[in-house]
Amino acid sequence: MAHDRDASQLFLSRRLDRFVRVLHQTLGSADRARDVETSVEIPQIVRGFECFLERGFRQTQGGAKSLKLALVHLALRHCPRMLASVLLIDRMRTVRQIRQYATEQVPDDVVKQLLKVAQWTGSSRNTQPWHFVVVKDKALLKQISDLRTPINWLAAAPLGIAIVLDGAGVSEAYDEGRVTERLLIASHALGYGAGVAWFGDDTQQVEAKRILGIPAERTARSIVMIGRPVSTKDPRPNARPGGRKPISEIVSYDRYSR
């Protein structure tokens, strides 16, 4: 009986290892593609995983008890670690700047989760040089969108989080980028989308601070819009094509080379 159980566990483990390798190859192919829409979504991964298990069950020798033990062993040893890591990397890789949103409101619990992510984002020397203004008022969002033509799209988003900083130095700019990207990733992970809108030049930043009641001495340059995405396409007439350069063009090892 022990031999049958061990054989079952080994058989299913090997099949799962092969499944994960195939999945990584699929994600790698998507990375090499020029199509920004290419991604492997969670339902596809789960369905593929279930099919692998079903085939493994049919081919595994032994009784129902052996199969049950093998499944428990498989779940405890592999599923949380392997599948969670694969899904996390895929979610991070498929984050996109969103500029087209549905009218659906963002629930308060989702907003709280995003703010918790922002709160725990790292910063230089743990200065945490920020304050976040959650903007839901459509009139205020419309005023912000009118600051300059390239950010007109933000008026259609249901919610924005403006980032207010203590200063305008290099350190604050670096931390601003860190928290902005965290908000984009977290929004995507929660099934929403996010897009960054820059207020513009110094005069436009002053006006944005006036609209949102931000003290003149604080720095405010951007707002992260959040909502249900209806498309990853850039609706602006001067939109640049999507896709990514191949890894071979952007990576060197040990010393810079092109």
N, C-alpha and C positions, 0 to 999 in steps of 0.2 A: 504493500500500500504506500509506504514511504517513497519507494522508488518511482511509482506511478505519479505521486504528487510532485516529486522533484522534476520528473520529466515534463509534466504539465507546466510547471512554473518556468522551466528553462525554455520550453517551446514558445510560450506566450511572451516571455521576456524578449526573446530574439525577434519575434514578430513586431513587438512594440518598438524595439530599437530600430528595426528597418523602417517602420512607419515614420519615426521621428527623423531619420536620415532623409527620407523622401520629402518630408515636409520642409526641412531645411533647404533642400535643393530647389523646391518650388519657390520658397521665399527668395533664394538667391537669384533665380531666374527673373523674378519680379523686380529685384533691385537692378538687374542689368537692363531691363526693358526701359524704353523711352516713355511708355504710357504711364502717366501718374495715377490712372484709375486702377491699375493692377494691384490687387491685394487678395490675401486669403482671409476670409472672415471666420469668426468663431463657429457659426453653424456648420460651415464646410469642414472645419477641422474635427468637430465633434462627430459628424456623420462618418467621416473617414475612419476615425478611431473606432467607432461602433462597428463598422464593417470589418475592420481588422480583428476585433474581438470575436465577432460572430464566426468568421472563417476559422479562427484559432480554436474556438469551442468545437466546431464540427470535426476538425482534424485531430484534436487532442485525444489520446487514448486514455481510458480510465473512467471511473464512475462519476456520477453527479457530484459526489462529495469532493473528489479530487479537483474537479473543475471549479467548484465554489472556493476551495482553498487557494487555487491558483489565481482566481480573480481577486480575492482579498489581498493576497501577496502582491499581485501586480499593482493594485490601486495604492497600497501603502508604500511600495518601493518606488514606483515610477510616475504615476499620474501627476501628483502635485508638483513635483520638481520639474519634470520634463515639459509637460504641457503648459504649466504656468509660465515657464521661462520663454517658451516658443511664442505663446500668445502675447506676452509682454513686449517682446522684441518686435513682433509684427505690428502691434498697436503703435509703438513709438515710430516705427519706420513709415507707417501710413498716415501720420499726421499731416494735414494740409491746411494752408491758409484759406479760411472760408469767408466768402463775401456774399453768399446768397442763403437766406434763412427762411424757414417756415414761420408762420405767425404764432405758433404754439409758444406759450410762456415757459420759462425755465422754473421748475419747482424750487421752493425755498430750501429743501433739503439738499438739492444739487448745488445750489449757490453756496450753502454752508460747507459742503465738501470741497468745493473749489477754493473757498477762502481759507480752509484749513491747510490745503496744499500750499497756497501762497504764504501762509503764516510760517510754515516749516521749510520753506525754501532757504538754502544756504546763502550767506552774504559775507562780504569781506570783513574779517575780524568780528563776525556776528553782530555787526552794527544794526542790522535790520532797518535800513534807512528809508522805510516806506510807510505809506498809508494808502488804503484802497477805498475808492469811492464807488459803490454799487449804484449804477444809474439805470432806472427802469422807466422814468418819465419820458414819454415819446416826444414831448415838446423840446426837452433838453437835448435828446439825441438828435433831433432834427436840426437844432441850432449848431451842434457840434459838426454834423455832416455838411453844413453849409459853409464851414470855414474854408474849404477848398474842394474843387471838383473831384479829385481822385479819391476822396473819402465819402462821397455822396452815398455809397452803398450801405454805410453803417446805420442809416435811418431806419432801414427795414428790420434790423436785428431787435429781438425782444429785450436785450439786456447788455450792458457794458460794465466793465470794471476798469475805472481810470486809475493809473498808477501815479501816486504823488511821492516825490523823493525829497530827502533832506537837503540835497545839494545837486550840483550839475557837473561834478568831477568824473574822472575816469572810473573810479571805484563804483560810484552810483550808477553809471551807465552800464557797467558790467553786471551789477546786481539786477538792474532793470531787465536786462536780457535774460538772465537766469529765471527770474520769476515769470516773465512773459511766456517763455517756452514751457515752463511747468504748467501754466494755465492752459496752454494749447493742448499739451499731452493729456492732462487730466480731463479736459472737456471731451476729447476724442474717446478716452477710455470709458467715460460715462455715457457714451452714445450721442454726444452733442458735437458741435463744431465751434471753432473759435477763429477769429481773425484780428490782427493788429492794425490799428489806424493811427497814424502819426498826425498830430494837430497841425504841424507845418513850421513856418519860420517863427522868429521871436515874437512878432506882432500877433500871429495866430495863436501862439501858446498863451500869451497874455489874455487874449479874448476867451480861450477855452477855460482858463482859470477863473475868469469873471463869471462865465456861464455856470460853472460847477461850484462856485463859492470857495475856491481854493486860495489860501493866502498868497499874496504877491511874492513873498520871499521864498516860497516853496517851488520846486521844479516839477512841472507836469508836461510831458511830451506826447503821451500816448494813452490809448484806451483799448482794452481787449474786448471785442464783441463776442457774445456767446448765444447760441441757439441751435435748433435742429437744422442741420444743413440740408438744402435741397439740391446742391451741386457743388463740386469742387472747382468748377470753371470760374475764371475771372471775367465778370460781365463788362468790364471797362473796355472801351474801343481800342486802347493801346496795349492790351494785355500781351504779355510775352508767352511764348510756347512753354508747355510743361516739360516734364521729364528730367532726368539727371545725367550728368556726364558719367562715363564708365569709371570704375574704381581705378583702372590703370592710368587714367589721366590726372587723378587728383591725389594719389598716394605715392610716397617714396619711402624707402627703408634705410635707416642709418644716416644717409646723406641726401640732400635735396637733388632731384634729377627730373628732367622733363623729356 
